[in-house]
């Protein structure tokens, strides 16, 4: 076996072991669904899909104005799907995150920009090393204002890159929180999280696409009306 084949085999084994699509719950993990946080008066909701929810969740954690980020499943018809069922690709759901934020502190435009800078909008049927409809990118809009802004920014990205954006923009349906052990996974098992993220090539691809803006956004910008 030549050196190149050995290297490729090693990478494949790393991805196989690290990808959430193939990850079983660790012994003693809480596999019950996490509770769904409710928006407080004055808060708004944003829901996105962008591949592995372990990684997408961290893009919004700690951002001023964002109170809570929940990993879960959206875009499918079945009620209360499990991680294994969604991972099979048969339920129609995508791994997603739901964000509760204060629009007086951070605008939807800022949250949306951060989302774009944390995905590959040109990758169909998956993100980075995770392939399948359950890993598609999507913006689940909650009102007409969100839809208009999502469509506007999608068009701007297409103009900038001269390519068609494949990220779905659809009405938000039911959001089902993922199991407790998936929430804040980067804190519960940082070694496994970082090993997976690096092996999946997420940050490398984001830097190729977005340069210095990779993973960033105008998340602290004041709210502005959508025209």
Secondary structure, DSSP 8 states (H G I E B T S, - for coil): --HHHHHHHHHHHHHHHH-GGG----TT---SB-------TTEEEEEEEES-HHHHHHTTTT-TTEEEEEEEEES-SSSS--HHHHHTT-S--EEEEEEEEETTTS-HHHHHHHHHTTS-TT-TTEETTEESGGG-EEEEESSHHHHHHHHHHHHHHHHHHTS----EEEE---EEE-BGGGTTHHHHSHHHHHHHHHHHTHHHHHHHHHGGGTT---TTS------
